[in-house]
Amino acid sequence: MRLHYDDDTEAFRSELRSWTAANLPSEDERTEPVLSSAHMPDWARRWQRRLFDAGWLVPGWPPELGGRNATPMQQMVYFEELARLEVPRTCNPQGLSIITPSIVDWGTPDQRERFALPTLRAEITWCLGMSEPDAGSDLAGLRTRADLHGDRFVVNGQKVWTSGAHHADWCFCFVRTDTSAPKHQGISVLLIDMRSPGIRTRPLPELTDPEHADFNEVFFHDVEVPAENLIGELNHGWAIAGGSLAHERGMLWLNEAVGIERLLDRLVAMATDPPAGVRRLADGARARDMIAGAYIRSQALKLLGYRGFAKIARGGQAPEHSSLKLLGSELRRQLAREATAALGSEGADLGLHLAPSFGRRDDEAWALHYLQSFAGTIAGGTSEIQRNIIAERVLGLPRR
Ligand SMILES: Cc1cc2nc3c(=O)[nH]c(=O)nc-3n(C[C@H](O)[C@H](O)[C@H](O)COP(=O)(O)OP(=O)(O)OC[C@H]3O[C@@H](n4cnc5c(N)ncnc54)[C@H](O)[C@@H]3O)c2cc1C
């Protein structure tokens, strides 16, 4: 079976390719490293701004929001191309892909102007304050509270696993505003200036890069937030949480599917024509099985995604999309584990490079990649929670 797009969609792809070829920041331009998911070096700000100005930042949106009213099919091609080039649109993915759409969906015109547009233009960065020590999968258990005093909220509590909080300008923060209501009904969302007095961030070093923490604990002590920074209605934050997570999961599967294909390309190259200085991957039956198995699963993932997407483009529902995050993140972890094992002691050798990704170090070994691959099975809802969602909402099985 050979899938292809119509001529108009292919013309869209060519236009995007020419534009990226002419505008992608060069290696020389990208000297300053990206330190966290809310740290934007100047070159990254310039790149995102170029995308915004040219209508390539969020193609499905209208031009005033950095888009070009692209059709769903064109948007799919867009994400396919960016994943192929390994070019993220932004160095603050949560700000662009989760928080801005939530502000556009739920914010007032003034909030769009003050917060969504500057984020799109790469002038400000964000962190996402959802998880707490006792509220992860069960987000509704959150206890950071905000009490309204006149025209300000006063916030007290703690968040954890807040990516990029130590570099972010603002926090999209879920807080409890009614302690007497049932737990899903007393939550609101506040936009909190991270420079406000009373906020302390404590970076949490990670196994995979102890020197550059991305995660943080964030402590709020009597932090004053103007009441006008409430997003949506008071005590209606739970609906915003659902929307934010849907934005997070949106097109991630395509990135994952193309990313896995590229990892496989590298493995095949290591088995057939290894880069200089890299030992050839053993050409045994086990390695062949591993690569072929992973290839089949990656194609199944991609085709499942395309099938669902075709249904959405025709105006229907795509229940298969609820399994893509689960399948993609678990396949990546499985591939990294099997590749590490197949490479034996060399799998843990920092000399065996994955190709450098945009703005990142290029010394990631397969074992390191394996350790990193767990993140995808936890962030945005763990695999167990995804299975619960599929069981209850897609298959209609009774709740436990
Ligand atoms: C890379 C990464 C980036 C992140 N960035 C952010 C961020 O910027 N902001 C933010 O707020 N959070 C962030 N998180 C946190 C993430 O949202 C939570 O880790 C996630 O929701 C799980 O919550 P938890 O860690 O508290 O685990 P828990 O909810 O305590 O779960 C522990 C274990 O129990 C299982 N479990 C829990 N409940 C059930 C159930 N009902 N049925 C079956 N099994 C269950 C889970 O699957 C898991 O294996 C990030 C996480 C990662 C990995």
The ligand as an ORCA input file, in Angstrom:
! r2SCAN-3c Opt
* xyz 0 1
  C       9.300     14.715     31.420
  C       8.222     15.151     32.374
  C       7.837     16.480     32.387
  C       6.851     16.909     33.285
  N       6.542     18.247     33.309
  C       5.580     18.674     34.148
  C       5.247     20.074     34.192
  O       5.866     20.907     33.520
  N       4.267     20.473     35.024
  C       3.577     19.599     35.809
  O       2.681     20.025     36.510
  N       3.900     18.271     35.827
  C       4.883     17.797     35.020
  N       5.229     16.465     35.018
  C       4.613     15.580     36.005
  C       3.626     14.593     35.422
  O       2.455     15.222     34.998
  C       3.349     13.558     36.529
  O       4.584     12.910     36.797
  C       2.321     12.555     36.109
  O       1.069     13.130     36.007
  C       2.262     11.376     37.112
  O       2.075     11.858     38.407
  P       3.041     11.396     39.616
  O       4.459     11.537     39.152
  O       2.619     12.129     40.819
  O       2.772      9.845     39.785
  P       1.546      9.186     40.566
  O       0.272      9.769     40.107
  O       1.846      9.215     42.020
  O       1.632      7.686     40.033
  C       2.607      6.760     40.528
  C       2.366      5.433     39.815
  O       1.039      4.944     40.138
  C       0.298      4.726     38.951
  N      -1.100      5.102     39.144
  C      -1.564      6.229     39.726
  N      -2.911      6.254     39.700
  C      -3.321      5.112     39.070
  C      -4.590      4.563     38.717
  N      -5.737      5.210     39.000
  N      -4.617      3.368     38.060
  C      -3.456      2.714     37.758
  N      -2.226      3.187     38.077
  C      -2.150      4.371     38.711
  C       0.927      5.628     37.911
  O       0.713      5.149     36.595
  C       2.404      5.561     38.297
  O       3.007      4.404     37.769
  C       6.213     15.996     34.160
  C       6.603     14.656     34.144
  C       7.611     14.228     33.273
  C       8.017     12.793     33.286
*
